[in-house]
Amino acid sequence: MNQEVFSALSEALGRGEEVALVTIVGSTGSTPQRVGAKMLVFSDGRTVGTIGGGCYEDDAFWKAREAIKSRRPASIRYELSDDFAEESGLICGGQMEVFIEPVEPSPDVYVFGAGHVGHALTKMARDAGFHVHVIDDREKFANAELFPKDVDVVVDDIPTWLAAHTLPPTAYVVVVTRGHRHDLDALRALAPRNLRYVGLIGSRAKIKRIYDALVEEGMDQAVLRRVHAPIGLDIGAVTPQEIAVSILAELIAVKHGKVSAPGDPASSMRWEAALK
């Protein structure tokens, strides 16, 4: 049964799907499954494998779907009392502990701009386990020979490329183009999309000009509140390499749920500060 689970897990990751793996990690007394039994839960409700059935499996199923959304693991202990056993239709009276682990494929990060910051970030993000795509309209900068072989390098007009491509909702997007107009064009296309992370480089004055222009065009301010701007964690970065470190640190923090999600009060305060 676990082989079926592992095969389904491998196939899900190959398709870029997020899933949660539920594993029995401890048991005492009479339980319907042994330690090591696994169940794979998909975000759409599909499952592969079993940890024994009954109400506790149903409870673990819903907690697994929550873990997919929060991207945080959970450890749950079940007391398989007579009442629980009767409700589950099982004959057991032991204790069982399960570990719920959200699993996601290597995250994609799209770096719009292959200048000094984009170039430094691309190498760092690749080494940190991200699947990196870099897009720039300048062949001199978006040159595959300048990047690691497994980085996807695209030479194209950014708005044209964005109009032709759909990014997965799990994608991280970094806007570090060479100028105000290019940043504006990129953010116009990216801000309304449902993405895990969108970050925009620039001073607060520049960001305010871009936001004002987009709002004047009719973009909802709630959409702009989802953007991380100014991009990166505040570590006092100055050089392109230091700025790249600050951006990568923020990507990793978002990945592990350590940075407030866009739209919550902390993120809203950051957005308000960007407009001052």
C-alpha positions as CSV (number, residue, x, y, z in Angstrom):
1,M,0.0,0.0,0.0
2,N,2.8,2.4,0.9
3,Q,4.4,1.8,-2.5
4,E,1.2,3.0,-4.1
5,V,1.3,6.1,-1.9
6,F,4.9,6.8,-2.8
7,S,4.2,6.4,-6.5
8,A,1.3,8.8,-6.3
9,L,3.4,11.3,-4.3
10,S,6.1,11.2,-7.0
11,E,3.6,11.7,-9.8
12,A,1.9,14.6,-7.9
13,L,5.2,16.4,-7.5
14,G,6.0,15.8,-11.2
15,R,2.8,17.5,-12.0
16,G,3.5,20.4,-9.7
17,E,0.7,19.5,-7.3
18,E,0.7,20.2,-3.5
19,V,-0.3,17.3,-1.3
20,A,-0.1,16.2,2.3
21,L,1.4,12.9,3.5
22,V,-0.3,11.4,6.6
23,T,1.8,8.8,8.5
24,I,1.1,6.8,11.6
25,V,4.2,7.5,13.7
26,G,3.2,5.9,17.0
27,S,0.6,3.5,18.4
28,T,-0.1,1.6,21.6
29,G,-2.8,-1.0,22.3
30,S,-5.2,-2.1,19.6
31,T,-5.2,0.0,16.5
32,P,-6.4,-0.8,12.9
33,Q,-3.1,0.1,11.2
34,R,0.6,-0.3,12.2
35,V,3.2,2.4,12.5
36,G,4.3,3.5,9.1
37,A,0.9,3.3,7.4
38,K,0.4,6.2,5.1
39,M,-2.3,8.2,3.3
40,L,-1.7,10.8,0.7
41,V,-4.3,13.7,0.6
42,F,-4.7,16.0,-2.4
43,S,-6.0,19.5,-2.3
44,D,-9.1,18.5,-4.3
45,G,-10.0,15.8,-1.8
46,R,-8.6,12.7,-3.5
47,T,-6.7,10.2,-1.4
48,V,-4.4,7.3,-1.9
49,G,-3.7,4.8,0.9
50,T,-5.2,4.6,4.3
51,I,-4.4,4.9,8.0
52,G,-7.2,2.6,9.0
53,G,-10.5,4.3,8.1
54,G,-13.1,5.5,10.5
55,C,-13.7,8.9,12.1
56,Y,-10.1,9.5,13.0
57,E,-9.0,9.0,9.3
58,D,-11.7,11.5,8.3
59,D,-10.4,13.9,10.9
60,A,-6.8,13.5,9.7
61,F,-8.1,14.0,6.1
62,W,-9.5,17.4,6.9
63,K,-6.4,18.4,8.9
64,A,-4.3,17.3,6.0
65,R,-6.2,19.6,3.6
66,E,-5.7,22.4,6.1
67,A,-2.0,21.7,6.2
68,I,-1.8,22.0,2.4
69,K,-3.3,25.5,2.7
70,S,-1.1,26.6,5.6
71,R,2.0,24.7,4.4
72,R,2.6,23.8,8.1
73,P,3.0,20.2,9.4
74,A,0.9,18.9,12.3
75,S,1.2,16.1,14.8
76,I,-2.2,14.7,16.0
77,R,-2.8,12.1,18.8
78,Y,-6.0,10.0,18.8
79,E,-7.4,8.2,21.7
80,L,-9.3,5.3,20.2
81,S,-11.7,4.9,23.2
82,D,-14.7,2.8,23.2
83,D,-16.9,5.7,22.2
84,F,-14.5,6.6,19.3
85,A,-14.4,3.0,18.2
86,E,-18.1,2.6,18.3
87,E,-18.5,5.8,16.2
88,S,-15.9,4.6,13.8
89,G,-17.3,1.1,13.5
90,L,-13.9,-0.3,14.6
91,I,-12.9,-2.6,17.4
92,C,-10.0,-1.0,19.0
93,G,-9.0,0.7,22.2
94,G,-5.5,2.0,21.8
95,Q,-3.7,5.3,21.1
96,M,-2.4,6.5,17.8
97,E,-0.3,9.4,16.7
98,V,-0.1,10.7,13.1
99,F,2.2,13.2,11.5
100,I,0.8,15.3,8.7
101,E,3.4,16.7,6.4
102,P,2.5,19.1,3.6
103,V,4.6,18.3,0.5
104,E,5.1,20.6,-2.5
105,P,7.3,20.5,-5.6
106,S,10.4,22.7,-5.9
107,P,8.9,26.2,-6.0
108,D,9.1,28.2,-9.2
109,V,10.5,31.7,-9.0
110,Y,10.1,34.0,-12.0
111,V,12.7,36.8,-12.0
112,F,11.7,39.6,-14.3
113,G,14.9,41.5,-15.0
114,A,18.4,40.0,-15.6
115,G,20.4,42.9,-14.4
116,H,22.8,42.9,-11.5
117,V,20.2,42.1,-8.8
118,G,18.3,39.6,-11.0
119,H,21.5,37.8,-12.0
120,A,22.7,37.5,-8.3
121,L,19.3,36.4,-7.1
122,T,18.9,33.8,-9.8
123,K,22.1,32.0,-8.8
124,M,21.3,32.2,-5.1
125,A,17.7,31.0,-5.5
126,R,18.7,28.1,-7.6
127,D,21.2,27.0,-5.0
128,A,18.4,27.3,-2.3
129,G,16.2,24.8,-4.2
130,F,14.0,27.0,-6.3
131,H,13.3,26.3,-9.9
132,V,14.3,29.6,-11.5
133,H,13.1,31.3,-14.6
134,V,14.6,34.6,-15.7
135,I,13.0,36.9,-18.3
136,D,14.4,40.0,-19.9
137,D,14.1,41.6,-23.3
138,R,17.9,42.3,-23.5
139,E,19.8,39.4,-25.0
140,K,23.0,40.7,-23.6
141,F,21.7,40.1,-20.1
142,A,19.3,37.2,-20.6
143,N,22.2,35.1,-21.9
144,A,22.0,31.4,-21.0
145,E,25.8,31.2,-20.9
146,L,25.7,33.6,-17.9
147,F,23.5,31.4,-15.8
148,P,23.6,27.8,-14.4
149,K,22.5,25.2,-16.9
150,D,19.2,24.3,-15.1
151,V,18.0,28.0,-15.1
152,D,15.3,28.7,-17.7
153,V,16.5,31.9,-19.4
154,V,14.0,33.7,-21.7
155,V,14.7,36.7,-24.0
156,D,11.4,38.4,-24.7
157,D,9.4,41.5,-24.2
158,I,8.1,41.1,-20.6
159,P,4.4,42.2,-21.2
160,T,4.3,40.1,-24.3
161,W,5.7,37.1,-22.5
162,L,3.3,37.5,-19.6
163,A,0.3,37.8,-21.9
164,A,1.1,34.4,-23.3
165,H,1.9,32.5,-20.1
166,T,-0.1,31.4,-17.1
167,L,1.9,31.1,-13.9
168,P,1.0,28.5,-11.3
169,P,-0.6,29.8,-8.1
170,T,2.4,28.5,-6.1
171,A,4.8,30.7,-8.1
172,Y,7.0,33.3,-6.6
173,V,7.5,36.4,-8.8
174,V,10.3,39.0,-8.4
175,V,10.1,42.2,-10.4
176,V,13.6,43.8,-10.7
177,T,13.6,45.2,-14.2
178,R,15.8,48.1,-15.3
179,G,13.4,50.9,-15.0
180,H,10.1,52.4,-13.8
181,R,8.2,51.8,-17.0
182,H,9.2,48.2,-17.2
183,D,8.3,47.6,-13.5
184,L,5.0,49.2,-14.2
185,D,4.3,47.0,-17.2
186,A,5.2,43.9,-15.3
187,L,3.2,44.7,-12.2
188,R,0.2,45.7,-14.2
189,A,0.1,42.1,-15.5
190,L,1.2,40.3,-12.3
191,A,-0.6,42.0,-9.4
192,P,-4.1,40.8,-10.3
193,R,-2.9,37.1,-10.5
194,N,-3.3,34.6,-7.8
195,L,0.3,33.9,-6.9
196,R,2.1,33.0,-3.7
197,Y,4.4,35.9,-3.8
198,V,4.9,39.1,-5.9
199,G,7.7,41.4,-4.9
200,L,8.6,44.8,-6.5
201,I,12.0,46.4,-6.1
202,G,12.4,50.2,-5.7
203,S,12.4,53.1,-3.3
204,R,9.1,54.0,-1.6
205,A,8.9,57.1,-3.9
206,K,9.1,54.9,-7.0
207,I,6.7,52.3,-5.6
208,K,4.2,55.1,-4.8
209,R,4.4,56.4,-8.4
210,I,3.7,52.9,-9.8
211,Y,0.9,52.3,-7.4
212,D,-0.7,55.7,-8.1
213,A,-0.5,55.0,-11.9
214,L,-2.1,51.6,-11.5
215,V,-4.9,52.9,-9.3
216,E,-5.5,55.7,-11.7
217,E,-5.9,53.1,-14.5
218,G,-8.6,51.4,-12.4
219,M,-6.7,48.7,-10.5
220,D,-8.2,47.8,-7.1
221,Q,-6.0,48.9,-4.1
222,A,-6.8,45.5,-2.5
223,V,-4.9,43.9,-5.4
224,L,-1.8,46.1,-4.7
225,R,-1.9,45.2,-1.0
226,R,-0.8,41.7,-2.0
227,V,2.5,42.9,-3.4
228,H,5.6,42.8,-1.2
229,A,7.1,46.2,-1.7
230,P,9.7,47.4,-1.1
231,I,10.9,43.9,-1.9
232,G,13.1,41.9,0.5
233,L,13.7,41.8,4.2
234,D,15.2,44.9,5.8
235,I,18.8,44.0,6.4
236,G,20.3,47.3,5.3
237,A,21.3,45.8,1.9
238,V,23.2,48.1,-0.4
239,T,25.1,46.1,-3.1
240,P,23.3,44.0,-5.7
241,Q,24.5,40.8,-3.9
242,E,23.2,42.0,-0.6
243,I,19.9,43.0,-2.1
244,A,19.6,39.6,-3.7
245,V,20.2,38.0,-0.2
246,S,17.4,40.1,1.3
247,I,15.0,39.1,-1.5
248,L,15.9,35.4,-1.2
249,A,15.5,35.6,2.6
250,E,12.0,36.9,2.1
251,L,11.2,34.2,-0.4
252,I,12.3,31.5,2.0
253,A,10.4,33.2,4.9
254,V,7.2,33.2,2.8
255,K,7.8,29.6,1.9
256,H,8.0,28.6,5.5
257,G,5.2,30.9,6.7
258,K,7.5,33.2,8.6
259,V,6.5,36.4,6.9
260,S,3.0,37.8,7.2
261,A,0.8,36.9,4.3
262,P,-0.2,39.8,2.0
263,G,-3.6,41.2,3.1
264,D,-3.2,40.7,6.8
265,P,-2.8,43.7,9.2
266,A,1.0,43.5,9.2
267,S,1.2,43.5,5.5
268,S,-1.4,46.2,5.2
269,M,0.7,48.4,7.5
270,R,3.7,47.8,5.2
271,W,1.6,48.8,2.2
272,E,0.5,52.0,3.9
273,A,4.1,52.8,4.7
274,A,5.1,52.3,1.1
275,L,2.7,55.1,0.1
276,K,3.9,57.7,2.6
